[in-house]
Amino acid sequence: MFQLGKTIVSEDILKKDFVCNLSACKGACCIDGDAGAPLDKDETQILEDIYPKVKPFLRKEGIDAIERQGTYITTEDGELETPLINNADCAYVIFDENDVALCGIEEAYNQGEISWKKPVSCHLYPIRVADYSEFSAVNYHKWQICDDACELGEELGVPIYKFVKEALIRKFGEDWYEALEKVAKSF
């Protein structure tokens, strides 16, 4: 681990390779697990504001879940997350013609209906950020459903930090990312 500004960063994001392989995993990260996507406080208001424009892109099950639970939920631990459909799929998940799970929010973004791509935690994946009072921890989240992504990343020679460059800049800024690249060169 190393410190970069007010972040503590795992060396794994520099050393390990990763490129999403949707044809292999079918977007399993959006439908597996036991929780919705983590949300920042400001993202909850964004979800409320954009929901009318995102709704036409969603499945009936997702709309039902959102209208029953809200555009986001607060867990017993006080964490903010996207709601789930029957404790499984993210309520915002949609499927393409090949049964690949995609983000309905991102589809609305791609179609020019909204200017917000998706929750930053989704955009950053496989990086997870834990915010503490004095710093943020930036870690690689290893999940076996992403083994194919690790293999593809290794085959293509793309380290995690390069794969999620846009998301890291979105979260921490251009200067932070440039400093990260300098650290990466020394590895």
C-alpha positions as CSV (number, residue, x, y, z in Angstrom):
1,M,0.0,0.0,0.0
2,F,1.1,3.6,-0.6
3,Q,-0.3,7.0,0.2
4,L,-1.3,9.4,-2.5
5,G,-2.7,12.6,-1.2
6,K,-5.6,11.7,1.1
7,T,-5.8,8.2,-0.2
8,I,-4.2,4.9,0.8
9,V,-3.9,2.8,-2.3
10,S,-3.4,-0.9,-2.7
11,E,-0.5,-1.9,-4.9
12,D,-2.8,-4.5,-6.5
13,I,-4.4,-1.9,-8.7
14,L,-1.0,-1.3,-10.3
15,K,0.2,-4.9,-10.3
16,K,-2.9,-6.9,-11.3
17,D,-4.5,-6.9,-14.8
18,F,-8.2,-6.6,-15.6
19,V,-10.5,-6.0,-18.6
20,C,-14.2,-6.7,-18.2
21,N,-15.1,-9.7,-20.3
22,L,-18.9,-9.4,-20.6
23,S,-19.2,-12.2,-23.2
24,A,-17.8,-14.6,-20.5
25,C,-19.4,-13.3,-17.3
26,K,-22.6,-11.9,-18.8
27,G,-22.5,-9.0,-16.3
28,A,-22.7,-11.2,-13.2
29,C,-21.5,-8.3,-10.9
30,C,-24.9,-6.6,-11.5
31,I,-27.0,-9.7,-10.7
32,D,-24.9,-11.7,-8.1
33,G,-24.1,-10.8,-4.6
34,D,-26.1,-9.8,-1.6
35,A,-26.2,-6.1,-1.8
36,G,-26.9,-3.3,-4.2
37,A,-24.2,-1.0,-5.6
38,P,-22.7,1.3,-3.0
39,L,-23.8,5.0,-3.4
40,D,-22.3,8.3,-2.3
41,K,-24.7,10.6,-0.5
42,D,-24.9,13.0,-3.5
43,E,-25.7,10.2,-5.8
44,T,-29.0,9.5,-4.0
45,Q,-30.3,12.9,-5.1
46,I,-29.1,12.3,-8.6
47,L,-30.9,9.0,-8.8
48,E,-34.1,10.6,-7.6
49,D,-33.7,13.4,-10.2
50,I,-32.9,11.2,-13.2
51,Y,-35.3,8.3,-12.4
52,P,-38.2,9.6,-14.7
53,K,-35.7,9.6,-17.7
54,V,-34.1,6.3,-16.7
55,K,-37.5,4.5,-16.1
56,P,-38.3,3.8,-19.8
57,F,-35.0,1.9,-20.1
58,L,-35.7,-0.4,-17.1
59,R,-37.4,-3.8,-16.9
60,K,-40.8,-4.1,-15.2
61,E,-39.3,-5.9,-12.3
62,G,-36.8,-3.1,-11.8
63,I,-39.4,-0.4,-11.9
64,D,-41.6,-2.4,-9.4
65,A,-38.6,-2.7,-7.0
66,I,-37.7,1.0,-7.3
67,E,-41.3,2.1,-6.8
68,R,-41.6,-0.1,-3.8
69,Q,-38.2,0.5,-2.2
70,G,-37.2,3.9,-3.6
71,T,-34.5,4.9,-6.0
72,Y,-32.0,3.9,-3.4
73,I,-32.0,2.2,0.0
74,T,-30.3,2.7,3.4
75,T,-29.1,-0.5,4.9
76,E,-29.3,-1.4,8.6
77,D,-25.6,-0.2,8.8
78,G,-26.5,3.1,7.3
79,E,-24.9,2.3,4.0
80,L,-26.6,3.7,0.8
81,E,-27.1,1.3,-2.0
82,T,-29.2,0.7,-5.2
83,P,-32.3,-1.4,-4.5
84,L,-32.5,-5.1,-5.5
85,I,-35.1,-7.2,-7.3
86,N,-35.9,-10.1,-5.0
87,N,-32.5,-9.7,-3.1
88,A,-30.6,-10.5,-6.4
89,D,-30.4,-8.3,-9.5
90,C,-29.8,-4.6,-9.1
91,A,-33.1,-2.8,-9.8
92,Y,-31.4,-0.8,-12.6
93,V,-30.1,-3.9,-14.5
94,I,-31.4,-4.6,-18.0
95,F,-30.4,-7.4,-20.4
96,D,-29.3,-7.2,-24.0
97,E,-30.3,-9.7,-26.8
98,N,-27.5,-12.1,-25.6
99,D,-28.8,-12.0,-22.0
100,V,-25.8,-9.9,-20.9
101,A,-26.6,-7.7,-17.9
102,L,-26.2,-4.0,-18.6
103,C,-27.0,-0.9,-16.6
104,G,-30.2,0.9,-17.4
105,I,-28.8,4.1,-16.1
106,E,-25.8,3.8,-18.4
107,E,-28.1,3.0,-21.3
108,A,-30.1,6.2,-20.7
109,Y,-26.7,8.0,-20.6
110,N,-25.6,6.4,-23.9
111,Q,-28.8,7.4,-25.5
112,G,-28.3,11.1,-24.4
113,E,-31.2,11.1,-22.0
114,I,-29.1,12.0,-19.0
115,S,-25.6,13.3,-18.3
116,W,-24.7,11.0,-15.4
117,K,-23.1,7.7,-16.5
118,K,-23.9,5.5,-13.4
119,P,-22.9,5.2,-9.7
120,V,-19.2,5.8,-9.3
121,S,-18.8,2.5,-7.4
122,C,-20.0,0.6,-10.5
123,H,-17.8,2.7,-12.8
124,L,-14.8,2.0,-10.6
125,Y,-15.3,-1.8,-10.3
126,P,-13.1,-3.9,-9.5
127,I,-11.9,-1.1,-7.3
128,R,-13.7,-0.4,-4.1
129,V,-13.2,2.8,-2.2
130,A,-13.8,3.0,1.6
131,D,-14.1,6.5,2.9
132,Y,-12.8,7.2,6.4
133,S,-12.6,10.5,8.3
134,E,-8.9,11.3,7.4
135,F,-8.4,9.3,4.2
136,S,-10.0,7.0,1.6
137,A,-8.8,3.4,1.0
138,V,-8.5,2.4,-2.6
139,N,-8.5,-1.4,-2.9
140,Y,-8.9,-4.1,-5.5
141,H,-12.0,-6.3,-4.9
142,K,-11.2,-9.8,-6.0
143,W,-14.3,-11.8,-6.9
144,Q,-14.2,-15.1,-8.7
145,I,-16.9,-14.1,-11.1
146,C,-14.3,-11.8,-12.6
147,D,-11.7,-14.5,-13.2
148,D,-12.3,-14.1,-16.9
149,A,-11.7,-10.4,-16.7
150,C,-8.4,-11.0,-14.9
151,E,-7.3,-13.5,-17.7
152,L,-8.3,-11.0,-20.4
153,G,-6.5,-8.2,-18.7
154,E,-3.4,-10.3,-18.4
155,E,-3.6,-11.3,-22.0
156,L,-4.0,-7.7,-23.1
157,G,-1.5,-6.3,-20.5
158,V,-4.0,-3.8,-19.0
159,P,-3.5,-3.1,-15.3
160,I,-6.6,-2.3,-13.2
161,Y,-5.7,1.4,-12.8
162,K,-5.6,1.8,-16.6
163,F,-8.8,-0.1,-17.1
164,V,-10.7,2.2,-14.7
165,K,-8.8,5.4,-15.6
166,E,-12.0,7.4,-16.5
167,A,-13.7,6.4,-13.2
168,L,-10.6,7.1,-11.1
169,I,-10.4,10.6,-12.6
170,R,-14.1,11.0,-12.0
171,K,-13.6,10.1,-8.3
172,F,-10.3,11.7,-7.5
173,G,-9.4,14.1,-10.3
174,E,-6.9,14.4,-13.1
175,D,-4.0,15.5,-10.8
176,W,-4.5,12.4,-8.5
177,Y,-4.5,10.1,-11.5
178,E,-1.3,11.7,-13.0
179,A,0.4,11.1,-9.6
180,L,-0.8,7.5,-9.6
181,E,0.7,7.0,-13.1
182,K,4.0,8.3,-11.8
183,V,3.9,5.8,-8.9
184,A,3.0,3.0,-11.4
185,K,6.1,3.8,-13.5
186,S,8.3,3.1,-10.4
187,F,6.9,-0.4,-10.1
